[in-house]
Amino acid sequence: MHIGPYPLANNVFVAPMAGVTDRPFRQLCRAFGAGYAVSEMVTSRRELWNSLKTSRRANHEGEPGPVAVQIAGTEAAMMAEAAAYNIERGAQIIDINMGCPAKKVCNKWAGSALMQDEPLALAIAQAVVRACEPHGVPVTLKMRTGWSQSHRNAVALARAFEGAGVRMLTVHGRTREQGYGGEAEYEMIAAVKDAVRIPVVANGDITSPEKARAVLAATGADAVMVGRAAQGRPWIFREIVHFLATGAHLAPPLVAEVRRALLAHLQDHYALYGEFTGVRSARKHIGWYVRSLPGGEAFRTEMNAIEDSAAQLLAVQRFFDALAARMDRLPAGAAAQEERLGEVFE
Ligand SMILES: Cc1cc2nc3c(=O)[nH]c(=O)nc-3n(C[C@H](O)[C@H](O)[C@H](O)COP(=O)(O)O)c2cc1C
């Protein structure tokens, strides 16, 4: 599979998640087999580009290509400017966010709220494509199935976006109104796939290799994108890739491998965020890794009270050393995520 000139290693992608898929986490997912990763969304509001938050989100140091940056906003001209700005800073693919339901985005009529205003949504896609074309940068777009149950307009929009020059569409199988509730439905993704010739990526509630295979079969999509199920379980990508290729399951990861990956993830995380913020924002990641492991809940409570990185690393080492004394590999299905897919938007 390709996006514009860029060949991708496979068709299992990590979803953009603000506050989660920062550069360290994206790199980890890629190392564990994700074929492609898009950054957390970057605002199109120029006055925020120099903020610490935006500059961290625009950090792609050492990231394997193609570097894809997602932009969010409400005005075509600003979105075009944001695209150009990110291309100057190394973006090789620009992704437009029309999928995000968060109030702080939607109150400003961005994210999935744009699906309610088709002319504006199209104007944004056209303006961003115009801004990217001279640089040879492909534009992709992520959306939901529609605004509400009675306004599921993904098919009409998909055709319009394809006409505007968008090169790949990701569809999360929920409406804006649904937030993260209910179950993702895949019929509308299949309808989008039938309606366009550009690659379509299916997203929503993919939590296991079997589910990935079923969603690919049900939608005919070219790829799947995994979000929440990768939290604390970045090896899900190699599990899915292996299962899609062979029909067989990989063994769960060795405890020693998870320990090593998490410690490296934490070092990378502290390096990006610094000691104070890094220790605090690492807690959610550590919590996701250990949540379904024996003793994980008690460890989380203890770990959440730790305030410096050296002690946090030591606590994680001790937890995994104790686990390694009891078992070689994570228990099969230990990180089954179904029960964890709640509303966790930052
Ligand atoms: C914490 C969090 C942050 C998210 N941030 C973004 C974002 O920045 N851009 C975006 O397009 N979608 C965002 N999403 C939506 C995900 O990309 C994905 O569409 C959604 O979680 C459904 O996939 P899943 O069921 O595999 O999690 C976010 C989701 C979560 C849970």
The ligand as an ORCA input file, in Angstrom:
! r2SCAN-3c Opt
* xyz 0 1
  C      -7.364      9.931     23.779
  C      -7.802     10.026     22.350
  C      -7.339     11.064     21.571
  C      -7.723     11.158     20.225
  N      -7.199     12.168     19.455
  C      -7.487     12.207     18.129
  C      -6.836     13.149     17.280
  O      -6.004     13.962     17.688
  N      -7.170     13.126     15.956
  C      -8.084     12.231     15.456
  O      -8.359     12.237     14.242
  N      -8.696     11.323     16.236
  C      -8.393     11.297     17.539
  N      -8.955     10.303     18.328
  C      -9.798      9.281     17.694
  C      -8.964      8.046     17.298
  O      -8.043      8.363     16.279
  C      -9.878      6.898     16.788
  O     -10.589      7.371     15.667
  C     -10.858      6.422     17.858
  O     -10.243      6.269     19.110
  C     -11.517      5.103     17.448
  O     -10.557      4.087     17.291
  P     -10.323      2.962     18.450
  O     -11.667      2.358     18.730
  O      -9.362      2.012     17.832
  O      -9.797      3.684     19.645
  C      -8.615     10.213     19.667
  C      -9.076      9.179     20.474
  C      -8.683      9.058     21.790
  C      -9.194      7.909     22.605
*
